[in-house]
Amino acid sequence: MSGIGRVVALGGGHGLFATLTAMRRITEDVTAVVTVADDGGSSGRLRSELPVIPPGDLRMALAALLATQTPGAGAAPAADPQRWVTLLQHRFGGHGALAGHPVGNLLLAGLCEITGDPVAALDALRGLFGVTGRVLPMSTVPLGIEADVSGLEADPRISRVIAGQVAVATTPGKVRRVRLVPADAPACDEAVSAIMAADLVVLGPGSWFSSVIPHVLVGPQLEALIATPARRMLFVNLAPEPGETSGFSVERHLHVLHAHADALRVDDVLVDAGSAPPGRERDHIARAAALFGARLHVGDLGRPGVHVHDPEKLASMVLGLCGEVRSGYAVEAVDGPHALD
């Protein structure tokens, strides 16, 4: 393990799973802060039936931390954590009421009902399976997402409001801006405290409008991201996602994040070389990174043939930027006006 002590990773879904897998190569002390606006699949069904936050992304974060820990490192009921990852991720088959629900979602929903507190429920599940690290919700209440979307009407100047994470993620229109519902959603106090106490805070990758940008829309959490003494890194997606970011360049990803939180400051923006060709396009990305006071860093971060971050490559780049270079890994810093305020 490296000399980096406490890492906080913000995101949701498969993007956060990849980030957590990478960060666990750096330190065991990883806290995941997870979006809670999912309204599709098992999570959507459970939140429509029970007064609980959607458990799916939280379950995946727990599974990521458990899958990457050393056998016997925690208080797990068996030496091999992988068997418990399999249980958490297992989806019921058949055609009845349980069909499609992962076991971990039901466990977390049940613990939320018993404790009346999602943080207590997550900590209980963490203790049950011996997970090292911690998983926290971005907010302690279930959230909704609304988006202003253009391109759905004959007149391209007209925007329509689309409600719901799934609807936003799959819209054929162009997402312009997103909001949380309620707009004054409470932050999770433990997540805010973790951000303030961290050595390194990382945001992204993930569904940009529904898993990344929501983290800067919760007021107290944004204030913590601005005030934390931690080093702050932004991981940009390897490619646009069908639906909400179709046709987006890396530069566009940065501009829309800045439009939602222009006070946010970041130290480093990490981009895969395949999505940032040298020359004018890379210069534009560097200027967009400078909007956050950040320096752009470009390197080989993807798995060959797929738009998925390679955890080992991502961990190596992070370590290199923090002065703990692993042999054989090259990273290019792109200079530009990036002085931090």
C-alpha positions as CSV (number, residue, x, y, z in Angstrom):
1,M,0.0,0.0,0.0
2,S,1.1,3.6,-0.6
3,G,1.6,6.5,1.8
4,I,-1.7,8.0,0.8
5,G,-3.9,7.5,3.9
6,R,-7.6,8.4,3.5
7,V,-9.3,8.4,0.1
8,V,-12.9,9.5,-0.6
9,A,-14.4,8.4,-3.9
10,L,-17.6,10.1,-5.2
11,G,-19.8,8.7,-7.9
12,G,-22.3,5.9,-8.6
13,G,-23.0,2.8,-10.5
14,H,-20.3,1.0,-12.6
15,G,-18.1,4.1,-12.8
16,L,-17.7,4.2,-9.0
17,F,-17.1,0.4,-8.9
18,A,-14.1,0.9,-11.2
19,T,-12.8,3.8,-9.2
20,L,-13.1,1.9,-5.9
21,T,-11.3,-1.0,-7.4
22,A,-8.5,1.3,-8.4
23,M,-8.3,3.2,-5.1
24,R,-8.1,0.0,-3.1
25,R,-4.8,-0.7,-4.9
26,I,-3.6,2.5,-3.1
27,T,-5.1,2.3,0.4
28,E,-7.5,0.2,2.5
29,D,-9.0,3.4,4.0
30,V,-11.5,4.2,1.2
31,T,-14.8,5.8,1.7
32,A,-17.4,5.7,-1.1
33,V,-20.0,8.5,-1.3
34,V,-22.8,7.3,-3.5
35,T,-25.6,9.0,-5.4
36,V,-29.1,8.1,-4.3
37,A,-31.3,9.1,-7.2
38,D,-31.7,5.8,-9.1
39,D,-35.3,5.0,-10.0
40,G,-34.8,2.1,-12.3
41,G,-34.7,-1.7,-11.9
42,S,-34.7,-3.2,-8.4
43,S,-33.9,0.1,-6.8
44,G,-36.8,1.8,-8.5
45,R,-39.2,-0.9,-7.4
46,L,-38.0,-0.9,-3.8
47,R,-38.1,2.9,-3.4
48,S,-41.7,2.9,-4.8
49,E,-42.8,0.3,-2.2
50,L,-40.7,1.3,0.8
51,P,-39.5,4.6,2.4
52,V,-35.8,3.8,1.7
53,I,-33.1,5.3,-0.4
54,P,-32.4,3.3,-3.6
55,P,-29.9,0.6,-2.5
56,G,-28.5,-0.6,-5.9
57,D,-25.5,1.7,-6.2
58,L,-24.7,1.5,-2.5
59,R,-24.7,-2.3,-2.8
60,M,-22.3,-2.2,-5.7
61,A,-19.9,0.0,-3.8
62,L,-20.0,-2.4,-0.9
63,A,-19.3,-5.3,-3.3
64,A,-16.4,-3.4,-4.8
65,L,-14.7,-2.8,-1.5
66,L,-15.3,-6.3,-0.4
67,A,-14.1,-7.8,-3.6
68,T,-10.8,-6.0,-3.4
69,Q,-9.8,-6.6,0.1
70,T,-7.3,-9.2,1.3
71,P,-8.9,-12.4,2.5
72,G,-9.2,-12.3,6.2
73,A,-8.4,-8.5,6.4
74,G,-11.8,-7.7,7.9
75,A,-14.2,-9.4,10.2
76,A,-15.9,-11.4,7.4
77,P,-17.6,-14.6,8.4
78,A,-15.3,-16.5,6.1
79,A,-11.7,-16.2,4.8
80,D,-12.8,-15.7,1.2
81,P,-14.6,-12.4,0.6
82,Q,-15.5,-13.4,-3.0
83,R,-18.3,-15.8,-1.8
84,W,-20.0,-12.9,0.0
85,V,-19.6,-10.6,-3.0
86,T,-21.4,-13.3,-5.0
87,L,-24.2,-13.3,-2.5
88,L,-24.6,-9.6,-2.4
89,Q,-24.7,-9.4,-6.2
90,H,-26.9,-12.4,-6.8
91,R,-30.2,-11.6,-8.5
92,F,-33.2,-13.8,-7.9
93,G,-34.5,-15.5,-11.0
94,G,-38.0,-16.6,-11.8
95,H,-41.1,-14.5,-12.6
96,G,-42.4,-13.6,-9.1
97,A,-42.2,-10.6,-6.9
98,L,-38.5,-11.2,-6.1
99,A,-37.4,-11.7,-9.7
100,G,-34.5,-9.4,-10.5
101,H,-33.9,-8.2,-7.0
102,P,-30.2,-8.6,-5.8
103,V,-29.9,-10.1,-2.4
104,G,-27.8,-7.1,-1.3
105,N,-30.6,-4.7,-2.2
106,L,-33.1,-6.6,0.0
107,L,-30.6,-6.8,2.9
108,L,-29.9,-3.1,2.8
109,A,-33.6,-2.2,2.4
110,G,-34.4,-4.4,5.4
111,L,-31.7,-2.9,7.6
112,C,-32.9,0.6,6.6
113,E,-36.4,-0.3,7.9
114,I,-35.0,-1.8,11.1
115,T,-32.6,1.0,11.9
116,G,-34.5,3.9,10.4
117,D,-31.1,5.3,9.3
118,P,-29.4,4.5,6.0
119,V,-25.9,5.2,7.5
120,A,-26.5,2.8,10.3
121,A,-27.9,0.3,7.9
122,L,-24.8,0.5,5.7
123,D,-22.5,0.3,8.7
124,A,-24.3,-2.8,9.9
125,L,-24.0,-4.5,6.5
126,R,-20.4,-3.5,6.4
127,G,-19.8,-5.1,9.8
128,L,-21.8,-8.3,8.8
129,F,-19.5,-9.0,5.8
130,G,-16.3,-7.5,7.3
131,V,-15.9,-4.8,4.7
132,T,-12.9,-2.6,5.2
133,G,-13.6,1.0,4.2
134,R,-17.0,2.6,4.3
135,V,-19.9,3.3,2.0
136,L,-22.1,6.4,2.6
137,P,-25.0,7.9,0.8
138,M,-24.7,11.4,-0.8
139,S,-27.9,12.3,0.9
140,T,-29.9,10.7,3.7
141,V,-33.2,10.9,1.7
142,P,-34.0,9.4,-1.7
143,L,-33.5,12.0,-4.5
144,G,-35.0,12.7,-7.9
145,I,-33.3,14.2,-10.9
146,E,-34.9,16.7,-13.4
147,A,-33.2,17.8,-16.6
148,D,-33.8,20.5,-19.2
149,V,-33.6,18.7,-22.5
150,S,-33.6,20.2,-26.0
151,G,-34.1,18.5,-29.3
152,L,-37.4,16.8,-28.4
153,E,-39.6,19.4,-30.1
154,A,-39.7,20.6,-33.7
155,D,-38.2,23.9,-32.6
156,P,-34.6,23.0,-31.3
157,R,-34.7,26.2,-29.1
158,I,-37.5,24.7,-27.0
159,S,-36.5,22.7,-23.9
160,R,-38.6,20.1,-22.1
161,V,-38.3,19.1,-18.5
162,I,-37.5,15.3,-18.1
163,A,-37.9,13.8,-14.7
164,G,-36.2,10.7,-13.3
165,Q,-32.7,9.3,-13.6
166,V,-33.6,6.6,-16.1
167,A,-35.5,9.0,-18.3
168,V,-32.6,11.5,-18.2
169,A,-30.0,8.7,-18.9
170,T,-31.9,7.4,-21.9
171,T,-33.3,10.6,-23.4
172,P,-32.8,11.0,-27.2
173,G,-32.6,14.7,-26.7
174,K,-29.7,16.8,-25.5
175,V,-29.4,17.4,-21.8
176,R,-28.6,21.0,-20.9
177,R,-28.9,21.1,-17.2
178,V,-29.9,18.9,-14.3
179,R,-31.4,19.6,-10.8
180,L,-32.0,17.5,-7.7
181,V,-35.5,17.0,-6.2
182,P,-35.7,18.3,-3.6
183,A,-33.4,21.2,-4.5
184,D,-32.4,21.6,-0.9
185,A,-31.6,18.0,-0.3
186,P,-29.8,17.3,3.0
187,A,-26.2,16.1,2.8
188,C,-25.0,13.1,4.7
189,D,-23.0,14.5,7.7
190,E,-20.7,11.5,7.7
191,A,-19.9,12.0,4.0
192,V,-19.1,15.7,4.6
193,S,-16.9,14.8,7.5
194,A,-15.1,12.2,5.4
195,I,-14.4,14.7,2.6
196,M,-13.0,17.2,5.1
197,A,-10.7,14.6,6.7
198,A,-9.5,13.0,3.4
199,D,-6.0,13.1,1.9
200,L,-7.4,12.5,-1.6
201,V,-10.9,13.1,-3.0
202,V,-11.8,11.7,-6.4
203,L,-14.9,12.4,-8.5
204,G,-16.0,10.3,-11.5
205,P,-16.1,8.6,-13.9
206,G,-19.7,7.6,-14.4
207,S,-23.0,8.8,-16.0
208,W,-22.1,12.5,-16.1
209,F,-25.5,14.0,-15.5
210,S,-26.9,11.4,-13.1
211,S,-23.9,10.0,-11.2
212,V,-21.2,12.7,-11.3
213,I,-22.8,16.2,-11.4
214,P,-25.4,15.4,-8.6
215,H,-22.5,15.3,-6.2
216,V,-22.0,19.1,-6.7
217,L,-25.7,19.9,-6.3
218,V,-26.0,19.1,-2.6
219,G,-25.0,22.4,-1.0
220,P,-23.1,21.2,2.1
221,Q,-21.3,18.5,0.2
222,L,-20.2,21.1,-2.5
223,E,-19.0,23.4,0.3
224,A,-16.9,20.5,1.7
225,L,-15.4,19.8,-1.7
226,I,-14.4,23.4,-2.0
227,A,-13.1,23.7,1.6
228,T,-11.3,20.3,2.0
229,P,-7.5,20.4,2.3
230,A,-7.4,17.1,0.4
231,R,-6.0,16.8,-3.1
232,R,-8.9,16.7,-5.5
233,M,-8.9,14.7,-8.7
234,L,-11.5,14.4,-11.5
235,F,-11.6,11.3,-13.6
236,V,-13.3,11.9,-17.0
237,N,-15.2,9.3,-18.9
238,L,-13.4,7.4,-21.6
239,A,-16.3,8.0,-24.1
240,P,-19.7,9.6,-24.4
241,E,-22.6,7.6,-23.1
242,P,-25.6,6.8,-25.4
243,G,-28.4,9.1,-24.3
244,E,-27.4,11.7,-21.9
245,T,-23.9,12.6,-23.3
246,S,-24.1,11.4,-26.9
247,G,-21.7,13.4,-29.0
248,F,-19.9,15.0,-26.0
249,S,-16.2,15.6,-26.2
250,V,-14.0,15.6,-23.1
251,E,-14.0,19.3,-23.2
252,R,-17.8,19.4,-23.2
253,H,-17.9,17.1,-20.2
254,L,-15.7,19.6,-18.3
255,H,-17.7,22.6,-19.4
256,V,-21.1,21.2,-18.3
257,L,-19.7,20.2,-14.8
258,H,-18.3,23.8,-14.4
259,A,-21.7,25.2,-15.5
260,H,-23.3,23.4,-12.5
261,A,-20.6,24.3,-10.0
262,D,-18.4,27.2,-11.1
263,A,-16.9,27.5,-7.6
264,L,-15.5,24.0,-7.5
265,R,-11.8,23.7,-7.5
266,V,-9.9,20.6,-8.6
267,D,-6.1,19.9,-8.6
268,D,-5.9,17.3,-11.3
269,V,-8.1,16.2,-14.3
270,L,-7.2,12.7,-15.5
271,V,-8.0,11.8,-19.1
272,D,-7.3,8.8,-21.3
273,A,-5.0,9.5,-24.2
274,G,-7.4,7.8,-26.6
275,S,-10.0,10.5,-25.9
276,A,-7.6,13.5,-25.9
277,P,-5.6,13.5,-29.2
278,P,-2.5,15.7,-29.2
279,G,-2.7,19.2,-30.7
280,R,-5.6,21.6,-30.7
281,E,-8.2,19.3,-29.1
282,R,-5.9,18.5,-26.1
283,D,-5.2,22.3,-25.7
284,H,-8.9,22.9,-25.5
285,I,-9.3,20.3,-22.8
286,A,-6.4,21.8,-20.9
287,R,-8.1,25.2,-21.0
288,A,-11.4,23.6,-19.8
289,A,-9.5,21.9,-16.9
290,A,-8.1,25.3,-16.0
291,L,-11.6,26.5,-15.3
292,F,-11.4,24.4,-12.1
293,G,-7.8,25.6,-11.4
294,A,-6.6,22.2,-12.5
295,R,-3.8,20.7,-14.5
296,L,-4.7,18.2,-17.2
297,H,-2.9,14.8,-17.1
298,V,-3.2,12.4,-20.1
299,G,-2.2,8.8,-20.1
300,D,-3.2,5.2,-21.0
301,L,-6.1,4.5,-18.6
302,G,-8.5,2.2,-20.6
303,R,-8.8,-1.5,-21.0
304,P,-8.1,-2.5,-24.7
305,G,-11.2,-2.6,-26.9
306,V,-13.7,-1.4,-24.3
307,H,-14.6,2.0,-22.8
308,V,-13.8,0.9,-19.3
309,H,-11.1,2.3,-17.0
310,D,-8.3,-0.2,-16.1
311,P,-8.0,0.0,-12.2
312,E,-4.3,-0.8,-12.3
313,K,-3.5,1.9,-14.8
314,L,-5.7,4.4,-12.9
315,A,-4.1,3.6,-9.6
316,S,-0.6,4.0,-11.2
317,M,-1.4,7.4,-12.6
318,V,-2.8,8.6,-9.2
319,L,0.3,7.3,-7.4
320,G,2.5,9.0,-9.9
321,L,0.8,12.3,-9.5
322,C,1.1,11.9,-5.7
323,G,4.9,11.3,-6.0
324,E,4.8,7.6,-5.7
325,V,5.7,6.5,-9.3
326,R,5.3,2.9,-10.3
327,S,8.0,1.8,-12.8
328,G,6.9,1.6,-16.4
329,Y,4.0,4.0,-16.4
330,A,4.1,7.2,-18.3
331,V,1.8,10.2,-17.7
332,E,1.8,13.5,-19.6
333,A,1.0,16.8,-17.9
334,V,-0.5,19.4,-20.3
335,D,0.6,22.9,-19.3
336,G,-1.9,25.7,-19.3
337,P,-3.2,28.5,-17.0
338,H,-4.0,26.3,-14.0
339,A,-2.9,28.2,-10.9
340,L,-5.1,27.3,-7.9
341,D,-7.0,30.1,-6.2
